[in-house]
């Protein structure tokens, strides 16, 4: 079994992504830390998102071999709640909570087990290059409203990312309050309701050649006013070119659009973490 992994900081001060490669137990995960909208850093300069991602990473690395993945993520969520309580985080402010999206797989001889929350993604790739998303980017439906307003701003003549972000700020705060709620999205943020929003399952390995795990920073962006790229436009280049080359080309695209005009998005460059598990 051949593995490829990459984790690159975006335009933020720190990389709030993390990953797990536990070959002994055949457990692999990508984690995307979600910083609070209320600024927070610990004495080591870590944001809430980075702290949450690191906690999820540490717990997954010591996960018992017989643990049920969805149940274990619920356990990790409880540990995150305890950590925030120790740091006196205000539970009445959802925008103050630390969080993490996560996608984790466990590879067995005849099947794959998986669990996910947030907008980290898991893809099964078959011998004929069929791409099968095992998960759904849960935040994407809410973000569509913010992206639509962003594109309206571009059409109205706004030309900087800062101006466009300010135009969408109220929607982004509103979206944060939809975490682990009906009509919202699932995320590990200490809220007990998270357990109801963890997606999980199992597939067999027949015809399967690779698994691709990715945080949202690796997704091929949609051109402003254009069609949303299919998952094949992200996953197959990763499989065929390799993670490094795909990531280099994506970063070049982002660097050529620093104000997020040609490709509407909230950051010039988000943190990027991916794992490819080649099963053949």
C-alpha positions as CSV (number, residue, x, y, z in Angstrom):
1,X,0.0,0.0,0.0
2,X,1.5,3.3,-1.1
3,X,0.6,6.6,0.7
4,X,1.0,10.2,-0.3
5,X,0.3,13.1,2.1
6,X,0.6,16.9,2.1
7,X,-0.3,19.6,4.5
8,X,0.4,23.3,3.6
9,X,-0.4,26.5,5.4
10,X,-2.6,28.9,3.6
11,X,-2.6,32.7,4.0
12,X,-3.2,32.6,7.8
13,X,-0.5,32.8,10.3
14,X,-0.6,29.1,11.2
15,X,-1.7,25.9,9.6
16,X,-5.0,25.0,11.3
17,X,-5.2,21.7,9.4
18,X,-3.9,18.4,10.8
19,X,-3.7,14.8,9.6
20,X,-3.4,11.2,10.9
21,X,-1.5,8.4,9.4
22,X,-1.6,5.3,11.6
23,X,-0.4,2.5,9.4
24,X,-0.4,-0.1,12.2
25,X,-4.1,0.3,12.6
26,X,-4.7,1.4,9.0
27,X,-6.4,4.6,10.1
28,X,-6.1,7.8,8.1
29,X,-7.7,11.2,8.7
30,X,-7.6,14.8,7.6
31,X,-8.8,17.5,10.0
32,X,-9.6,21.2,9.3
33,X,-9.6,23.4,12.4
34,X,-12.3,26.0,12.6
35,X,-11.2,29.1,14.4
36,X,-13.6,31.2,16.4
37,X,-14.8,34.4,14.9
38,X,-13.9,35.9,18.3
39,X,-10.1,36.2,18.2
40,X,-8.3,33.7,20.4
41,X,-4.7,32.5,20.8
42,X,-3.2,30.5,23.6
43,X,0.2,31.3,25.1
44,X,1.9,29.3,22.3
45,X,0.2,31.4,19.6
46,X,-2.2,28.7,18.6
47,X,-5.7,29.7,17.4
48,X,-8.8,27.9,18.6
49,X,-9.0,26.1,15.3
50,X,-5.4,24.9,15.5
51,X,-6.0,23.7,19.1
52,X,-9.1,21.8,18.1
53,X,-7.4,20.2,15.1
54,X,-4.5,19.1,17.3
55,X,-6.8,17.6,19.9
56,X,-8.7,15.6,17.2
57,X,-5.4,14.4,15.8
58,X,-4.0,13.2,19.1
59,X,-7.1,11.4,20.0
60,X,-7.4,9.6,16.7
61,X,-3.8,8.5,16.9
62,X,-4.6,6.6,20.1
63,X,-8.1,5.3,19.0
64,X,-8.6,1.7,20.2
65,X,-8.7,-0.8,17.2
66,X,-12.2,-1.9,18.0
67,X,-13.7,1.6,18.4
68,X,-16.7,2.5,16.3
69,X,-15.6,5.5,14.3
70,X,-18.8,7.6,14.7
71,X,-18.9,6.9,18.4
72,X,-15.3,7.8,18.8
73,X,-15.7,11.2,17.1
74,X,-18.5,11.8,19.6
75,X,-16.0,11.0,22.4
76,X,-13.5,13.4,20.9
77,X,-16.1,16.1,20.7
78,X,-16.7,15.7,24.4
79,X,-13.0,16.1,25.1
80,X,-13.0,19.3,23.0
81,X,-15.8,20.6,25.2
82,X,-13.8,19.9,28.3
83,X,-10.8,21.7,26.9
84,X,-12.8,24.8,26.0
85,X,-14.4,24.8,29.5
86,X,-10.9,24.8,31.0
87,X,-10.1,27.8,28.8
88,X,-13.3,29.6,29.9
89,X,-14.8,29.9,26.4
90,X,-18.2,31.5,26.4
91,X,-20.7,28.8,25.4
92,X,-23.4,31.4,24.7
93,X,-21.4,32.6,21.7
94,X,-21.3,30.0,19.0
95,X,-18.9,32.3,17.1
96,X,-16.5,31.9,20.1
97,X,-16.3,28.1,19.9
98,X,-13.3,26.3,18.6
99,X,-14.1,23.6,16.1
100,X,-12.9,21.0,13.6
101,X,-14.2,19.3,10.5
102,X,-12.8,15.8,10.2
103,X,-12.8,12.9,7.7
104,X,-11.4,9.5,8.9
105,X,-11.2,6.1,7.3
106,X,-10.1,2.7,8.6
107,X,-8.9,0.2,6.0
108,X,-9.9,-3.4,6.4
109,X,-9.0,-6.4,4.3
110,X,-12.4,-6.5,2.5
111,X,-14.0,-3.1,3.4
112,X,-13.5,0.5,4.3
113,X,-15.0,2.2,7.3
114,X,-15.4,5.9,7.4
115,X,-16.8,8.8,9.4
116,X,-17.0,12.5,8.7
117,X,-18.2,15.9,9.9
118,X,-18.0,19.4,8.3
119,X,-16.7,19.8,4.8
120,X,-13.7,17.5,4.8
121,X,-14.2,14.9,2.1
122,X,-13.5,11.2,1.4
123,X,-13.5,9.8,-2.1
124,X,-13.3,6.2,-3.3
125,X,-11.6,5.9,-6.7
126,X,-12.2,2.8,-8.8
127,X,-10.0,1.0,-11.4
128,X,-11.9,2.7,-14.2
129,X,-11.4,6.2,-12.6
130,X,-15.0,6.4,-11.3
131,X,-15.0,8.8,-8.4
132,X,-17.4,8.0,-5.6
133,X,-17.8,10.7,-2.9
134,X,-18.5,8.9,0.4
135,X,-19.3,12.2,2.1
136,X,-21.0,15.6,1.5
137,X,-19.4,19.0,2.2
138,X,-22.0,19.9,4.8
139,X,-21.1,23.6,4.9
140,X,-21.5,24.2,1.2
141,X,-25.2,24.8,1.1
142,X,-24.9,27.6,3.7
143,X,-21.9,29.1,2.0
144,X,-23.8,29.5,-1.3
145,X,-25.6,32.5,0.0
146,X,-22.3,34.2,1.0
147,X,-20.7,33.4,-2.3
148,X,-23.7,34.8,-4.1
149,X,-23.4,38.0,-2.2
150,X,-19.6,38.0,-2.9
151,X,-20.3,37.7,-6.6
152,X,-22.9,40.5,-6.4
153,X,-20.2,42.7,-4.9
154,X,-17.8,41.9,-7.8
155,X,-20.5,42.8,-10.3
156,X,-21.1,46.1,-8.4
157,X,-17.4,47.0,-8.8
158,X,-15.8,45.9,-5.5
159,X,-12.3,44.9,-6.2
160,X,-10.6,43.8,-3.0
161,X,-11.0,40.7,-0.9
162,X,-11.3,42.9,2.2
163,X,-14.3,44.8,0.8
164,X,-16.0,41.6,-0.4
165,X,-15.4,39.8,2.9
166,X,-16.9,42.7,4.9
167,X,-20.0,42.6,2.6
168,X,-20.5,38.9,3.5
169,X,-19.5,39.1,7.2
170,X,-23.1,38.9,8.6
171,X,-23.9,35.8,6.6
172,X,-20.7,34.1,7.8
173,X,-21.6,34.9,11.5
174,X,-25.1,33.6,10.9
175,X,-23.7,30.4,9.4
176,X,-21.6,29.8,12.5
177,X,-24.8,29.7,14.5
178,X,-26.1,26.9,12.3
179,X,-23.4,24.5,13.6
180,X,-24.9,21.2,14.7
181,X,-28.5,22.5,14.2
182,X,-31.4,21.6,11.9
183,X,-30.7,23.0,8.5
184,X,-27.1,23.7,9.3
185,X,-24.0,21.4,9.3
186,X,-22.1,19.1,11.6
187,X,-18.8,20.1,13.2
188,X,-16.8,19.0,16.2
189,X,-17.2,22.0,18.5
190,X,-18.0,20.6,21.9
191,X,-21.7,20.8,21.4
192,X,-23.4,17.5,22.3
193,X,-25.7,17.8,19.3
194,X,-22.7,17.1,17.1
195,X,-23.4,13.3,17.6
196,X,-26.6,13.7,15.5
197,X,-24.7,15.2,12.5
198,X,-21.7,12.8,12.2
199,X,-22.0,10.9,8.9
200,X,-20.5,7.4,8.8
201,X,-20.6,4.1,6.9
202,X,-18.8,1.2,5.2
203,X,-18.1,0.2,1.7
204,X,-16.5,-2.9,0.2
205,X,-13.2,-2.9,-1.6
206,X,-14.3,-4.5,-4.9
207,X,-12.7,-2.6,-7.8
208,X,-11.3,0.1,-5.5
209,X,-7.8,1.4,-6.3
210,X,-7.5,4.5,-4.1
211,X,-9.0,6.6,-1.3
212,X,-8.5,10.4,-1.4
213,X,-9.1,12.4,1.8
214,X,-9.0,16.2,1.5
215,X,-9.8,19.4,3.5
216,X,-11.7,22.0,1.6
217,X,-8.6,24.0,0.8
218,X,-7.7,21.4,-1.9
219,X,-11.0,21.6,-3.7
220,X,-10.8,23.1,-7.2
221,X,-12.6,26.5,-6.9
222,X,-15.6,27.5,-9.1
223,X,-15.0,30.4,-11.5
224,X,-17.0,33.4,-10.6
225,X,-20.4,33.2,-12.3
226,X,-19.4,29.8,-13.7
227,X,-20.3,26.2,-13.2
228,X,-19.3,24.3,-10.0
229,X,-16.5,21.9,-10.9
230,X,-17.3,18.2,-10.6
231,X,-15.4,16.2,-8.0
232,X,-13.5,14.5,-10.8
233,X,-11.8,17.8,-11.5
234,X,-10.2,17.7,-8.0
235,X,-9.8,14.0,-7.4
236,X,-8.6,12.6,-10.7
237,X,-5.7,15.1,-11.1
238,X,-4.7,14.3,-7.5
239,X,-4.6,10.6,-8.3
240,X,-2.9,11.0,-11.8
241,X,-0.5,13.8,-11.1
242,X,0.1,13.3,-7.4
243,X,-0.8,15.6,-4.5
244,X,2.3,17.8,-4.8
245,X,1.9,18.7,-8.4
246,X,-1.9,19.2,-8.1
247,X,-1.3,21.4,-5.0
248,X,1.4,23.4,-6.7
249,X,-0.9,24.1,-9.7
250,X,-3.8,25.1,-7.4
251,X,-1.6,27.5,-5.5
252,X,-0.4,29.1,-8.7
253,X,-4.1,29.6,-9.7
254,X,-4.7,31.3,-6.3
255,X,-1.7,33.5,-6.6
256,X,-2.9,34.7,-9.9
257,X,-6.2,35.8,-8.3
258,X,-5.1,37.3,-4.9
259,X,-8.3,39.4,-4.4
260,X,-10.6,36.4,-5.1
261,X,-12.3,38.0,-8.1
262,X,-11.9,35.4,-10.9
263,X,-12.6,32.6,-8.4
264,X,-15.0,33.7,-5.6
265,X,-13.8,32.4,-2.3
266,X,-13.3,33.7,1.2
267,X,-9.5,33.4,1.4
268,X,-6.7,33.8,-1.2
269,X,-5.4,30.4,-0.1
270,X,-6.8,28.1,2.5
271,X,-4.9,25.5,4.4
272,X,-4.5,22.4,2.3
273,X,-4.3,18.9,3.6
274,X,-4.7,15.6,1.7
275,X,-4.0,11.9,1.9
276,X,-4.0,9.4,-1.0
277,X,-4.2,5.8,0.0
278,X,-3.3,3.6,-3.0
279,X,-4.8,0.2,-2.4
280,X,-3.3,-1.6,-5.4
